[in-house]
Amino acid sequence: MPTFKLAHLREQGVDLIIVPLDRTFGSAPQAEQDDVMAELQARARGAGLAGNVAVVWDDGGGRMAFRAPVNQHAFFRSIGLSFVWRNVNRDLSW
């Protein structure tokens, strides 16, 4: 049964589901990344969580990489992994 930590928060009136992943996610093929994100989105919706899933990971050198809806890119560029980890407030398991 996989379990993921996540930050479920509301930023500027928008519900966000931010899932920190292992840095290896960034080197996975895009199709595999898409599959992981679709699974997380479906499981989050099934758990009653509102919002779109965005994933973040350590990109090395103190940088955070992310995949998120385009309209949320400015927000994700303005935060770092420490912000995400401080806001983790749920587990998602299946």
N, C-alpha and C positions, 0 to 999 in steps of 0.2 A: 504494500500500500504506500504510494508516494505521498509525501507531505512537503508542502512548500510554505515558507514564511512569506507574508505579504503585508504591505502597507495599504490599507483601504482608507483613503482620505478624500476630502473635498477641497479643491483649490479653485478659487475664483468661480464658484458655483458649479464646478464640474467634478463629478465623482471619478476618482482614479483608483485603479487596482494595480499597484506596483509590485512586481515580483522580482526580487534579486536572484539571479542565477549564477552558476559557476562560470568562471571566465572562459571555459571551453565552449560555451554556447556561441561566443563570437566567432569561432572558427568553423562552426558547423555550416553545412550547405544551407542556402536560403530556404530550400524546400523543407528541410528538417526544422529550421527555425520557425517557419510558417506553421508546421504541424504542431510544434510545442505550444506556440502562442494560441492556436485554435483550440487545442485541448484545454489549456489553462482558462481561456475565455468561456468555454462551454461548462467547465467544472465550477468556475466562479459564479456564472449565472445560475447553475443548478443549486448552488449554496445560498442563493438569494442576494448576492452582492451586485450592486449597481455600478455601472461604469465600464470603460474599456480597459482591457489588460494592456499594460506596458511592462516590458522586461528590461532589467538593467544588469550590468555585469562589470567587473573590474577589467579595464582595458589596459592595465599596466601604467606605470609612471604616475600613479595617483589620479588617473582619469577614469571617468565612468562612461561606458558606452550604453546605448539604449536603443530599443525599438519601440516606438509609440506612434499614435496618430499624428500626422503632420501638424495639425493645429495645436499640439501640445509640445512641440519641439523646443520652443523658447523656454518653457518651464523646465524641461529636462536638462537643457543646457545650463540653467541657472542653479541646479542643485548637484550634490555629489552623493556618493555611497553613504557617507556618514549621515546625511539627512534621511536617506531611505531607511537605514538601520534604526535610527532614532524613532522613526514613525511606524515600524513594524508593529502591528497590533492584532494580527490574525494568523491562523494556520489554515491551510486548505489541503485536505486529505481526501483520497478516494482509494 
